[in-house]
Amino acid sequence: MSSDATPYDALLLVSFGGPEDPGDVLPFLENVTRGRGIPADRLLEVGQHYLDFGGVSPINAQNRALIAAIEDDFAANGLQLPVYWGNRNWDPYLADAMAQLADDGALRVLALFTSAYSSYSGCRQYRENLAAAAAPLGARAPHVDRVRHYFNHPGFVETMVAMTLEALARVPEGSHLLFVTHSIPEVMNETSGPTGGAYVAQHRDVARLVAEGVAAVIEQDPPFDLVYCSRSGQAHQPWLEPDVNDHLEVLSALRVPGVVLIPIGFISDHMEVKYDLDTEAMRTAQRLELPCARAGTVGTDPRFVGAVRELVLERAALVRGESIVRRSLGELGPSHDICPVGCCPNLRDATRPALCGAG
């Protein structure tokens, strides 16, 4: 594949954002939960998680590191494409990033979301955020596309296999693999993707792929499950289960020799990983006297960073009308590049416009 990114003028990293000072914590959480009816005491409870880490979320520093790694990889491979960054919930905001792109003369931009999977919150909502950020710019706003969902790209899967093997070496033989992702409302999963159920289906496919990759190395099939963390929202609303802590209780009762927590739902070690897994789940495992290790996320691993470059060049070639091979692993095949109408709908406000494709 060539290093031609035409017609794109820039890559825009689109992420969630996080506080970088104790005084940022509550305003950040208010941004995250605005319009969702989250009780004030729940905000204070979650806010304490951040305060326990000095009031700083790791996500912004991790995004800066990812941008630096992408820039280095682009330069080493002759890809001349500047990288910008905008967040949904905290500085640098998407509105500022879009304004800077317009000021710099960018006409067509490719967006990379820091969510690898299909769901309203991981895709459609970011597209809505981009539309809102572009609206004040009028005709100056650059056109925005996005790279496809990359959950089953070899660079993502192979990195997670390596991370899992490293963690597996730190627990007893025969340990159970627990693939962990962010829980979402059941109805959000049911409406994810073009035909529904994509969020869970994609995670299950990745879990199977990683387990198969591990089995090929250790020459035995490790037992594995998909579990969830970071449930929020109102108690009466059904969310995806089982919770990772509840499942650790189940595995302890079954007397498994150990557990590896594998955060396939996250691309970096941000707060859901550092608190929900490294703090809360590890505390549960220690209480149960269950040997437990946590696998790393893809982060700035060269295999994942190389996948980003490949995805950028793939999308550029497709826009130019070229015939290319779109690499993916597993049963689901490469994800769509343009979101179909009705894909991952906004169940609270169907009237909100979105960029990066129809729907």
Buried (B, 14 or more C-beta within 10 A) or exposed (E): EEBBBEEBBBBBBBBBBBBBEBEBBBEBBBBBBEEEEBEEEBBEEBBEBBBEBEBBBBBBBBBEBBBEBBBEBBEEEEBEBEBBBBBBBBBBBBBBBBBBBBEEEBBBBBBBBBBBBBBBBBBBBBBBBBBBBBEEBEEBBBBBBBBBBBBBBBBBBBBBBBBBBEBBEBBEEEBBBBBBBBBBBBBBBBBBBBEBBBBBBBBBBBBBBBBBBBBEEEEEEBEBBBBBBBBBBEEEEEBBEBBBBEBBBEBBEEEBEBBBBBBBBBBBBBBBBBBBBBBBBBEBBEEBEBBBBBBBBBBBBEBBBBBBBBBBBBBBBBBEEEEEEBBBBBEBEBBBBBBEEBBBBBEEEEEBEBBBBEB
